[in-house]
């Protein structure tokens, strides 16, 4: 048996006729048409707002609005001192080099070197910001720290 366009039929019960309200008592939705008696919801033209809670203070106004987002916040992209240990001694580590090696991804205000990990090689590190611990570890290994303008 092949299926052709003229032989297609719906599964029994898949299509249901819509309820015709206000068409007599015996229809099941007559008289008040399922709207009950009186009140705001029974009236013609009433539009039910999705966040309306019957006069109760709506949820969006009940929950606390806390915090503050500073529009001038500068988001730095982090790189740890442990990530710099892979470079050979005497290498000049710049933001361009860090991006090329995939140590920094995305856009930010600049790169900040953080002090997580150990460093034993002497490097010249150039970045927009350094944590105090990172600066101390780089200089303790005999390296140089240069702060770039963002």
Backbone bond lengths (Angstrom), bond angles and torsions (degrees), N, CA, C in turn:
res aa  C-N    CA-C-N  psi(-1)  N-CA   C-N-CA  omega(-1)  CA-C   N-CA-C  phi
1 X - - - 1.469 - - 1.531 109.10 -
2 X 1.311 116.55 119.89 1.463 119.94 179.22 1.524 109.90 -97.10
3 X 1.337 113.21 150.20 1.467 118.58 179.18 1.521 108.44 -93.87
4 X 1.314 115.21 125.71 1.459 121.02 176.08 1.518 108.57 -123.69
5 X 1.322 117.30 163.93 1.465 120.88 -176.11 1.520 112.42 -58.82
6 X 1.335 117.75 -38.89 1.460 118.72 -176.99 1.526 113.28 -77.24
7 X 1.360 116.58 -11.60 1.466 118.77 -179.90 1.536 113.11 -97.86
8 X 1.339 117.47 -2.99 1.468 120.55 -179.18 1.522 111.00 -70.98
9 X 1.342 116.29 134.44 1.463 121.02 178.57 1.529 108.17 -139.49
10 X 1.331 115.74 150.90 1.456 120.63 176.53 1.516 110.49 -72.54
11 X 1.331 114.67 153.46 1.460 120.50 172.84 1.524 107.56 -66.15
12 X 1.320 119.22 138.05 1.469 119.80 178.66 1.525 110.75 -56.64
13 X 1.338 116.90 128.95 1.458 122.61 -179.23 1.516 113.78 91.14
14 X 1.336 118.00 -4.67 1.460 120.58 -179.01 1.518 111.55 -74.64
15 X 1.317 117.01 -33.17 1.471 121.11 179.89 1.518 108.42 -110.37
16 X 1.320 115.02 126.72 1.454 120.51 -176.30 1.518 108.81 -122.72
17 X 1.321 117.61 136.37 1.470 121.16 178.49 1.520 108.78 -69.61
18 X 1.342 117.86 141.78 1.461 120.41 -179.33 1.527 110.51 -69.95
19 X 1.333 115.55 153.36 1.458 120.72 179.32 1.525 108.82 -75.12
20 X 1.328 116.61 123.67 1.470 121.33 178.68 1.522 107.08 -93.69
21 X 1.333 115.73 106.45 1.461 120.09 -176.16 1.525 110.60 -83.48
22 X 1.334 114.18 152.61 1.465 120.19 176.85 1.511 113.92 71.79
23 X 1.333 117.50 32.41 1.458 120.17 -179.25 1.537 110.96 -120.18
24 X 1.314 115.57 45.90 1.465 119.90 175.27 1.518 112.79 101.76
25 X 1.332 113.81 151.83 1.471 121.12 -177.47 1.521 112.62 -58.51
26 X 1.311 117.27 -42.82 1.465 119.59 -172.75 1.527 113.13 -74.24
27 X 1.335 117.50 -6.76 1.471 119.07 179.77 1.528 112.23 -74.62
28 X 1.323 116.40 -18.51 1.465 120.27 -178.18 1.518 112.63 96.57
29 X 1.334 117.37 -16.92 1.471 121.41 176.52 1.538 108.24 -135.47
30 X 1.303 116.03 48.76 1.464 120.53 179.16 1.505 111.39 -97.06
31 X 1.289 118.65 -168.12 1.465 127.04 178.45 1.530 112.50 50.05
32 X 1.341 119.53 -92.20 1.472 120.69 -177.45 1.525 112.49 -89.19
33 X 1.306 118.24 0.94 1.470 124.03 175.66 1.526 113.62 56.61
34 X 1.328 116.89 36.12 1.460 121.10 176.45 1.507 114.03 79.32
35 X 1.349 117.77 8.10 1.462 120.76 -178.06 1.523 113.02 -97.86
36 X 1.315 118.50 -2.71 1.461 120.73 -179.08 1.517 110.75 76.47
37 X 1.347 116.04 -165.82 1.460 120.99 -177.51 1.521 110.81 -106.03
38 X 1.300 116.50 131.19 1.475 124.85 173.60 1.536 113.22 52.06
39 X 1.297 116.03 -175.42 1.461 121.72 176.73 1.516 113.68 88.26
40 X 1.309 113.87 166.47 1.462 122.61 -174.77 1.526 112.45 -57.67
41 X 1.324 116.01 -39.62 1.462 119.89 -175.30 1.528 113.12 -74.03
42 X 1.305 117.42 -18.54 1.461 119.48 -178.08 1.522 112.43 -87.11
43 X 1.304 116.90 -11.91 1.469 120.43 -173.55 1.529 112.52 -79.56
44 X 1.317 114.07 151.98 1.455 121.30 176.62 1.524 109.40 -68.87
45 X 1.314 116.46 141.48 1.453 120.97 174.66 1.510 114.59 82.69
46 X 1.348 117.09 -0.49 1.469 117.72 179.77 1.521 109.80 -73.44
47 X 1.318 115.20 127.66 1.460 120.01 177.71 1.523 107.57 -105.91
48 X 1.311 116.38 121.75 1.461 121.81 -177.59 1.525 108.60 -85.38
49 X 1.333 116.68 112.14 1.465 120.41 179.64 1.529 108.74 -72.34
50 X 1.334 117.77 140.34 1.466 119.78 -175.33 1.526 114.01 -61.39
51 X 1.339 118.54 -28.62 1.459 119.89 -178.31 1.523 112.96 -102.04
52 X 1.330 117.66 10.14 1.467 120.72 -179.60 1.516 109.64 -76.60
53 X 1.346 116.14 133.16 1.460 120.62 -176.34 1.523 111.70 -121.64
54 X 1.332 116.83 37.83 1.466 120.80 175.38 1.513 113.52 71.55
55 X 1.303 118.06 26.35 1.460 121.36 179.82 1.520 112.41 98.10
56 X 1.324 116.74 -17.80 1.469 120.24 174.55 1.524 107.98 -66.73
57 X 1.319 116.47 149.49 1.459 120.84 178.40 1.530 108.69 -59.26
58 X 1.311 116.94 123.48 1.467 119.60 -173.33 1.533 111.58 -69.79
59 X 1.320 114.27 156.18 1.464 121.42 -173.77 1.521 112.37 -55.83
60 X 1.321 116.73 -40.89 1.463 120.66 -177.88 1.521 111.94 -61.96
61 X 1.330 117.39 -24.01 1.467 120.42 178.84 1.525 111.88 -96.99
62 X 1.353 116.86 -16.94 1.473 119.96 -178.86 1.515 112.49 -82.39
63 X 1.327 117.31 -34.08 1.459 118.92 -175.66 1.533 110.68 -76.28
64 X 1.338 117.27 146.96 1.459 119.23 -177.13 1.518 112.33 -71.98
65 X 1.302 115.19 141.45 1.463 121.26 175.13 1.521 105.66 -104.98
66 X 1.330 115.27 99.77 1.457 118.78 -175.31 1.516 110.85 -116.97
67 X 1.286 114.80 161.31 1.451 120.01 174.67 1.509 112.87 93.51
68 X 1.305 114.15 175.81 1.455 121.28 -177.21 1.515 107.65 -154.15
69 X 1.304 117.45 133.24 1.456 121.76 176.01 1.521 107.98 -106.40
70 X 1.310 115.40 114.17 1.448 120.64 -177.79 1.534 109.47 -75.38
71 X 1.336 118.05 117.86 1.463 119.55 -179.53 1.533 113.27 -67.80
72 X 1.332 116.88 -18.28 1.467 120.59 -178.85 1.531 111.80 -96.88
73 X 1.341 117.31 11.14 1.473 121.11 -178.83 1.527 110.63 -63.71
74 X 1.327 115.39 135.01 1.460 120.43 -179.27 1.523 109.05 -106.47
75 X 1.331 116.25 112.90 1.463 122.18 -177.12 1.531 109.70 -90.55
76 X 1.341 115.82 112.53 1.460 120.35 177.95 1.523 109.81 -91.50
77 X 1.324 116.48 150.50 1.459 122.28 176.36 1.525 107.67 -94.37
78 X 1.341 118.12 123.19 1.467 120.27 -172.96 1.528 114.25 -83.07
79 X 1.334 115.38 142.47 1.467 122.62 170.94 1.522 105.58 -138.08
80 X 1.340 117.02 127.89 1.454 120.69 -178.84 1.524 111.67 -87.46
81 X 1.328 115.39 156.75 1.460 122.11 178.39 1.534 109.81 -59.87
82 X 1.335 117.10 -33.94 1.467 121.80 178.75 1.532 111.36 -60.04
83 X 1.333 116.96 -32.18 1.471 121.09 178.71 1.535 111.26 -71.03
84 X 1.332 117.03 -25.28 1.471 121.07 -179.07 1.532 112.01 -80.33
85 X 1.331 116.62 -14.71 1.467 120.97 -177.41 1.533 112.70 -66.24
86 X 1.332 117.35 -15.98 1.476 120.70 -178.74 1.536 112.78 -76.43
87 X 1.326 117.32 -16.16 1.469 120.66 -178.28 1.529 110.95 -79.36
88 X 1.327 115.33 152.14 1.464 120.87 176.97 1.525 109.59 -76.39
89 X 1.318 116.16 156.76 1.461 121.34 -179.52 1.526 110.36 -60.91
90 X 1.326 115.91 139.44 1.462 121.46 178.57 1.522 114.15 87.83
91 X 1.320 118.54 -1.57 1.473 122.14 -179.67 1.524 110.02 -71.82
92 X 1.330 115.38 141.20 1.461 120.48 174.01 1.532 107.18 -95.43
93 X 1.335 115.82 109.06 1.471 121.70 -176.85 1.530 108.53 -90.19
94 X 1.327 116.16 116.46 1.465 122.24 -179.13 1.530 109.38 -120.37
95 X 1.326 117.38 163.27 1.469 119.97 176.42 1.530 113.14 -56.92
96 X 1.324 117.07 -34.28 1.473 121.24 179.13 1.535 109.95 -64.57
97 X 1.330 116.66 -42.82 1.464 121.67 179.60 1.533 111.02 -66.32
98 X 1.334 116.30 -41.52 1.470 120.87 179.61 1.529 111.42 -62.87
99 X 1.339 115.95 -39.55 1.472 119.97 178.04 1.524 111.02 -68.69
100 X 1.314 116.23 -40.19 1.474 120.63 -178.67 1.533 111.24 -63.12
101 X 1.329 117.39 -34.91 1.463 121.04 -179.91 1.530 112.87 -86.28
102 X 1.336 117.13 -3.26 1.466 120.73 177.71 1.515 114.34 80.71
103 X 1.343 117.68 14.45 1.469 120.06 177.44 1.521 111.36 -76.75
104 X 1.326 116.50 -20.63 1.463 122.09 179.10 1.515 107.91 -127.38
105 X 1.323 115.47 128.59 1.468 120.02 177.02 1.511 108.72 -129.51
106 X 1.336 115.82 151.04 1.461 120.53 176.28 1.512 112.16 90.40
107 X 1.332 113.34 179.72 1.461 119.97 -179.43 1.513 109.58 -108.66
108 X 1.288 115.98 142.73 1.457 121.35 178.18 1.513 109.39 -157.22
109 X 1.307 114.15 -177.42 1.456 120.46 -179.37 1.524 110.25 -71.58
110 X 1.318 115.98 -28.66 1.456 121.63 179.98 1.516 109.42 172.43
111 X 1.322 116.62 -170.36 1.459 121.84 -179.04 1.525 108.92 -108.97
112 X 1.336 115.48 134.71 1.458 120.27 177.05 1.523 108.41 -118.21
113 X 1.309 116.43 128.38 1.460 121.89 178.27 1.522 107.65 -89.42
114 X 1.343 115.76 123.72 1.464 121.71 -179.21 1.521 110.22 -106.63
115 X 1.328 116.41 157.94 1.461 121.39 -170.52 1.508 117.58 -89.79
116 X 1.326 120.19 22.26 1.461 121.13 -179.48 1.526 110.49 -80.95
117 X 1.313 117.79 123.77 1.466 121.88 179.26 1.520 112.08 106.55
118 X 1.333 114.92 -176.99 1.465 120.92 -178.49 1.528 110.27 -118.78
119 X 1.333 115.73 152.98 1.461 121.41 179.12 1.530 108.49 -133.84
120 X 1.327 116.39 128.43 1.465 120.32 -178.92 1.528 111.83 -118.77
121 X 1.339 118.01 -11.88 1.469 120.99 -178.64 1.526 111.06 -96.89
122 X 1.333 115.35 149.56 1.466 121.92 -179.23 1.529 108.31 -85.12
123 X 1.335 116.35 118.17 1.464 121.74 -177.38 1.525 110.73 -131.44
124 X 1.322 114.63 155.32 1.462 120.59 168.02 1.519 105.77 -104.60
125 X 1.320 116.76 111.67 1.470 121.44 -174.61 1.520 109.71 -108.30
126 X 1.337 115.48 124.58 1.465 121.40 177.93 1.520 108.49 -116.06
127 X 1.327 116.00 123.16 1.473 121.62 179.39 1.525 108.74 -154.52
128 X 1.337 115.73 170.96 1.465 120.80 -178.29 1.529 112.55 -77.57
129 X 1.359 117.16 -26.84 1.468 119.91 -179.58 1.524 110.49 -153.50
130 X 1.333 115.36 154.42 1.464 122.33 178.78 1.517 108.37 -137.00
131 X 1.328 116.45 142.41 1.464 118.82 170.71 1.524 106.72 -80.37
132 X 1.330 115.62 160.11 1.468 120.13 -177.97 1.522 110.90 -61.34
133 X 1.343 116.81 -39.78 1.466 121.43 179.71 1.518 112.22 -65.90
134 X 1.324 116.86 -40.11 1.466 121.29 -179.85 1.525 110.12 -66.27
135 X 1.319 115.56 -42.67 1.469 120.22 -179.72 1.528 110.15 -61.59
136 X 1.336 115.99 -43.04 1.465 121.27 -179.45 1.532 110.93 -64.42
137 X 1.343 118.01 -41.22 1.465 121.62 -178.01 1.526 111.96 -69.19
138 X 1.329 116.70 -38.83 1.468 120.88 179.60 1.535 109.75 -66.19
139 X 1.341 115.81 -44.99 1.465 120.35 -179.45 1.531 111.81 -70.50
140 X 1.341 116.87 -31.44 1.467 120.49 177.89 1.534 110.93 -67.72
141 X 1.339 116.52 -28.98 1.470 120.86 178.54 1.528 110.90 -83.81
142 X 1.347 116.98 0.77 1.460 121.34 178.97 1.508 113.36 92.54
143 X 1.313 117.26 10.02 1.465 122.13 -177.98 1.510 112.78 -86.92
144 X 1.347 114.01 175.91 1.454 121.85 -179.73 1.535 108.98 -120.02
145 X 1.329 116.49 138.48 1.459 121.82 178.86 1.526 108.00 -110.29
146 X 1.342 116.57 127.35 1.465 121.45 176.54 1.522 109.22 -124.76
147 X 1.334 116.29 123.40 1.459 121.09 179.19 1.528 108.98 -90.44
148 X 1.335 115.34 122.35 1.468 121.40 179.48 1.523 109.75 -91.87
149 X 1.310 116.64 153.55 1.457 120.32 173.70 1.520 108.56 -77.25
150 X 1.334 117.80 136.91 1.478 120.19 -178.76 1.525 112.83 -65.65
